Amino acid sequence: MALRPKNRPTTDFSLASISDIVFLLLIFFMLTSSFVQPGVKVDLPTGSSQKPSKGQVTITVTKEHEFYWNSEKIEKEQIKKRLEQMVQKDPKNRVITLRTDKETIMEDAAFVINAVAEIGGAVVIATKRR
């Protein structure tokens, strides 16, 4: 005579809680990814401007004399050519954000500023708040 217990444990598994966790993780990563600034990490100089402005293109100059167009590393000689191409595509787009390390020599920053001035553009220098 075989005796079987009346209360058998259920083998069903609810997936509702897993989908809630996945959804919350998705929201978390979407929100935190918008806080991360893409690009090259430089130690920006401090400033006190209350009106942040930004150009569509960012040129970054590191203290190792490296130049980046947005996040793409380029040679110094390519900056003028890229600026001319940018103006040809969109003549109204002439604002450049210049991000330099605070230890960058002025010669590198002046080169970029002069190149932008040659196309009749404006330079916004990125700084961090105090």
Residue, then its C-alpha position, 0 to 999 in steps of 0.5 A: m500500500a503506497l502512501r502519498p502525501k495530500n499536500r504536494p508542493t507546487t512546481d509552478f514558477s511565476l515569471a511576473s516578478i522577473s519581468d518586473i525586475v528586468f523592466l526596473l533595470l532597463i529604466f535604471f540603465m536608461l536613466t543613468s546612461s543619459f548622465v554619462q558624458p560621452g567623449v574624452k575625459v579631460d580635467l576642465p578649467t573652472g568657470s562661473s557661467q550661469k548660461p551653459s551653451k553648446g555647439q553641435v560639434t565638440i573639439t577636445v584637446t588633451k594635455e598630451h596634444e591629442f585632438y578629438w572631433n566629438s569622440e573620434k581621434i583626429e590629427k591636428e591638420q584635419i581640423k580645418k578640413r572638417l570645419e569646412q566640410m561642416v559649414q558646407k553641410d550646414p552653413k548656419n552651424r558655426v558654433i564649436t564647443l572647445r573642451t581642453d584640459k586645464e593643463t593644455i598649452m595655449e598654442d593647441a587651443a589657439f590653433v582650434i580657435n583660429a581655425v574656427a575663426e577662419i570659417g566665421g564661427a564661434v567657440v564656446i569653451a567648456t568649463k566645470r562649475r566651481 
